[in-house]
């Protein structure tokens, strides 16, 4: 699914340890849940100041999933 690949690629570009980036995709009907896991030191880089980076990731995911006719949600797991 392109949503998982999109979030994986963007997250890998943001962190210092791209090999530690893991995205799990859980599907249910027309809704998709993506769980993003990164190394502990990189967690702040993915969340960003006041959550701005995380919100930007969610906005990109929302726009992409709308084009695919699906709904998607991103959880960042620590």
PESULFEN-V665257 format. One record per residue. RES is the residue in one small letter. SS is DSSP state (2 for helix, 1 for strand, 0 for the rest). OMEGA is omega in degrees with one decimal (999 if undefined). BURIAL is b if it has 16 or more other ideal C-beta (glycine too) atoms within 10 Angstrom, else e. Layout:
res: [RES/RES]
ss: [SS/SS]
omega: [OMEGA/OMEGA]
burial: [BURIAL/BURIAL]
This chain:
res: [x/x/x/x/x/x/x/x/x/x/x/x/x/x/x/x/x/x/x/x/x/x/x/x/x/x/x/x/x/x/x/x/x/x/x/x/x/x/x/x/x/x/x/x/x/x/x/x/x/x/x/x/x/x/x/x/x/x/x/x/x/x/x/x/x/x/x/x/x/x/x/x/x/x/x/x/x/x]
ss: [0/2/2/2/2/2/2/2/2/2/2/2/2/2/0/0/0/2/2/2/0/1/1/1/1/1/1/1/0/0/1/1/1/1/1/1/1/0/0/2/2/2/2/2/2/2/2/0/2/2/2/2/2/2/2/2/2/2/2/2/2/2/2/2/2/2/2/0/0/0/1/1/1/1/1/1/1/0]
omega: [-177.0/-179.9/179.4/179.8/179.7/-178.5/178.2/-177.5/-179.1/-179.8/178.9/179.0/-177.6/-170.0/176.6/-179.2/-176.5/179.4/-179.0/-179.2/179.5/177.6/177.7/-177.2/177.6/-177.2/176.1/-179.0/179.4/-177.5/179.2/175.6/177.0/177.6/-178.0/176.3/177.1/176.7/-177.9/-179.1/-177.4/-175.8/179.3/179.5/-179.8/179.9/177.8/179.6/-177.9/176.2/-176.2/-180.0/177.7/179.0/177.6/176.3/-179.9/177.7/177.2/179.3/-179.6/-180.0/-179.8/-178.9/177.5/177.4/179.4/179.4/-179.4/172.6/-177.8/178.7/-179.6/172.6/175.5/-174.2/177.9/999]
burial: [e/e/b/e/e/b/b/b/e/b/b/e/e/e/b/e/e/e/e/e/b/e/b/e/e/e/e/e/e/e/e/b/e/b/e/b/b/b/b/e/e/b/e/e/e/b/b/e/e/e/e/e/b/b/e/e/b/b/e/e/b/e/e/e/b/e/e/e/e/e/e/b/e/b/e/b/e/e]
